[in-house]
Amino acid sequence: MPEKPATNMPDTAAFTLTPDNPHLTRPPLLHGAPLDRAGLVVYAVHGRGQGPGFMIEQADRVHLPGVAWVVPGADADTWYPRGFLAPLEENQPRLDQALETVRTHLADLERMGWPARNVVLFGFSQGACLLSEYLLRDQPVCAGAFLHTGGHLGPEAKPWPAGPENGLAGTEIVLLCANEDEFVPLVRAERTAGALASLGARIELTTYDDPLHHLNEDSVVRLRRMLRTRLLERVDTVAESTHPSESRPAP
């Protein structure tokens, strides 16, 4: 089993709250393995009007022991008011507050012993759009990202130059989108995938014909497979760092 992250505060009391950001007036929900006994953390961001309960339902569908799910909740279940293709200024100040929420929670997790390299980002719909924007703006180190039916914000595609501390190189990012989704044009998902690839991320883009705005069973299988791989890598890495002098038998 992987070494457990050191923390004396494994519950929601460890998360930052502030009245200055409506998305940070309540802590995220915790689901699955306790943070102090998990092998991997998933930061799961819900879509417009869904609330944290939707992402907890997806966690139960994935049903992977050893994974801690950290599920933030947007004010009024909406991260920003207008559609994601609207001019950025029309989604302010909620968009900046939503991005601040992601950054704050990830900083909280690092303080609890969970650096971003051990956290997978998972977003659906508006949550996938928010995380796409965060990844392209901040270019953080993370254990991977699973972006279902979303893309970066704004009416036009634009170049995203690599920053001096670009941490996306080699990061696995899985994107999924229907060929004809009611809310998310496939071309924006494709351009988001291209932008992330230009920053060095390893991209898997899957399209499908299911017109419903949901995670179908194939999507859940793909998410489970990705998380299982990250979980096994964590076990392997901790085992090697714990016993560096032990040689491994040939396969």
N, C-alpha and C positions, 0 to 999 in steps of 0.2 A: 504493500500500500504506500502511496506517496506520503512524504512528510507533511504534517499539518501546518498550515500557516500560523504563526504566532500571533495571538490576539487575546486580549482580556475582555473584549467587548464584542461578542459574537451575535448581538441582536441589533434591532433597529435603533437603539439608543445611541449607537456609534455614528449615525449618519447626521450630517449637517442640516439644520433647519434654520430658515430665516424668513421673516415676514416681508422682506424686500423683493422676494421672487415668489410669485404665486405657485410655481411648480415645486418649490422647496419648503412649503409649509407643513408637509407631512413626509415621513420617511418612506423609502421604498418598501414593498412587501418582500419577505424572504420565503422561499419555497424550496422543497427538496432537501438535499443534505445540509446540515448546519454548516455555517461558514467555517467553524473551527474544526470540522471533520471532513470537509469536502476535498475532492481532488481537482476540481475545476469550477470556475464561476462563469455563469452566463448572465450578461446584463441585457435584459429583454425589454424592449420599448414598444408599447402598444400603438395602435392606429387611432385615427380620429373617432371619438365616440365609443371606444371599446372599453377603456379602463384596464387596470392591471389584471383583472380576472380573466380577460381573454388570453393573456400571455401565460397565465398559470394553467389554463386549459391546454395550451400547446405543450407546456412542460410535462403535463400528465400524459399527453399523447406520445411524447418522446420517451418517457418512462426509462430514464437512464440513471441507475444508482450512482452515487458519488458526485453528482453535479448539484451545486448550489445555484439557485435562480434568484437573482436580484431584479425586482420588477418595479420600476418607478411609475408614478401616476401623475398624469398631467392635470393641471387645474381645469375643472369642468370636462375632464377626459379629452381635452384638445390641446395640442402643443402649440399651435399657431392658428389664427382665425381663417385666413384665406387659403385657396388651393396652392399647391406647392409650385405651380407654374406662374403664379402672380408675381409682379415686381416685389423684390425683397422688402422694400420699405412698407408695403402694405401688410406685411406679416410682423412688423415690429410694434412694440418691443418684445412680443411674446417669443419670436424666433431666437433672439439673443438670450432671453431668459431660459428657453429650452436647451440651448447649447451650453449655457452656464450650468444647468442642472446635470447634464451628462458629465461635464468636466468635474463638477463637485463630487458626484457620486463615485466616479472612478478614483479621484484623489482620496476620498474616504476609504474606499476598498484598499488602496495602496497603504494607507496608514494602518489598516487592520491586518496587513501582511499579505495582501493580494495585489501585487504589481500588475500593471496592464498586460504584461506578456503572458499572464495566466488567466486572462479574462476574454471570453468570446463575446462579441457584440452581435445581438440578434434584434432585428427590427422588422415589423410588418406594416405596410402601407404608410401612413404618416410617420410611424416610427422608423421605417426603412429610409424615408426621405430625410428625417432628422439625422440619422446616423450616417447616411451618405454625405450630407453636408459637413458633419463633424469630421469624418475621415478625410475629406478633401481639404478642409480648412486647416485642421490641426496635424494631419499626417502622423498619428500616434503609433507607437508600438502597441500591438495587441496580439492575442492568441489566434485571431481570425475574426471574420465577420460573415454573417448570414443575412442578406438583405432581400426580403421578399416583397415584390411589388412596390418599388420605390425608385427614387433617383434624386439627384441634387436639386436644390431649389433655384427659382428664378426663371424668367421667360425664355432665356437664350442659353445655349451651351457656350462654354467659354474655356480657355486654357487654364490649367491648374499647375503652375510651376512648382517644382519640388522645393521645399523649404530647406534651410541649412541643417535641420534635424529630422529630415524625412525618415519616419520609422516604418513605412509601408513596404519597403523592399522585401520581397520574399513572403509577404503575408498572404495567406489563403483567404480570398474573399469570394463567396458564392452569391450570385445574384439570380433571382428567378422572377419571371414576369410572363403573364399571359400575352398571346399574340394580339388580343383585343380586350384590354381591361377597361372597365367603365371609367376609372379615375386616373390611371397611369399609362400614358402612351409608351409603347414598347421602345420607340426611338430614344426616349429620355433614359430608360434603363440601359440601353445599349451605349449611349454616350457617357453615362456614368461609369459603366464598366470600362470603356476606353480611357476615361480620365484616370481611373484608379490603376489601370494597367500602365499608363504612362508614368506613374509614380513608382513602378516596380512591383506592384502587387501581382500575385498569381491569381488569375481570374477564371472562374467557371460561371458562364452565363447560360442558363437553361430557359427556354421558352416552351410554352405548352398551349393547347387549344381550349382548356377549361375556361369558360367565360366568367365563372363565379369569382367574386372577390374574397378569396379565402386561401387557407393552406390545405391543399389536397393531400392525400395519403403519400404520394410520391415525394412531396415536399418534406413531410415529416420524416420519411425514411432518409432523405438526404441530410437533413439536420441531425438526425440521430447518428448517422455514419460520421459526419464531421466531428461531432462532439465526442464520440467514442474514440476517434483517432487522436484528438487532442488529449483526452484523458489518458490513453495508453502512453502517449509521448511523455506526459507528466510523470507517470509511474516509472518509465524508463530513465528519464533524466534524473529523478531523485535517487533511484537505485544506483546509478553510476556515480553521482556525487557523494553518496553515502559510503560506497565501497569502491573507491577509485583504483585500488591496487588489485582487485579481483579480475582475473581474465575471464572472458566469456567463452564458453565452448563453441566450436564451429557448428553452424546450423546443419 
